[in-house]
Amino acid sequence: MKKVLVAVDVARSGGNEACVKIAHDIAGTMDATLVLLYVIIPIPGYVAMEIPGGLQGKWKSEAAKELRELAARYDPSDVVIREGDPATEILAHASEINANLIVLHSHEPGLSTYFLGSVASRVVRHAHCSVHVVRQTDDRGSGE
């Protein structure tokens, strides 16, 4: 069975709904199943010590809630939460499930993106399958 992996970022506002809808539509045309993936970036120990107790758990439960809401609207075959470097985990999961397509969203790059690289660009460069990047437009409505 063909699989479309859609990587969502519940930490960022906007982009997830459009990205999942596009992935859902593509999966329908391919007669493929849809898999939602969210990667939690681990917090270094020295930072975690400064975070009030229970806050990390709250973040994870909020992420799971948003994923459940997306899943309720788009009926994926699987919803997965992994922890680690986002690009690495997206690529690893795509390989594990033998995904035919990865769909993820991007946003207007900042200065740090040019030096460090974005998740989307790393996934595009290293994926074993096709990648569809959904550009997130800015809030000004220009779409450029």
Secondary structure, DSSP 4 states (H G I P E B T S, - for coil): --EEEEEE-TTSSSSHHHHHHHHHHHHHHHT-EEEEEEEEPPPPHHHHTTSPTTHHHHHHHHHHHHHHHHHHHH--SEEEEEES-HHHHHHHHHHHTT-SEEEEEE----HHHHHH--HHHHHHHH-SSEEEEEEPPPTTS---
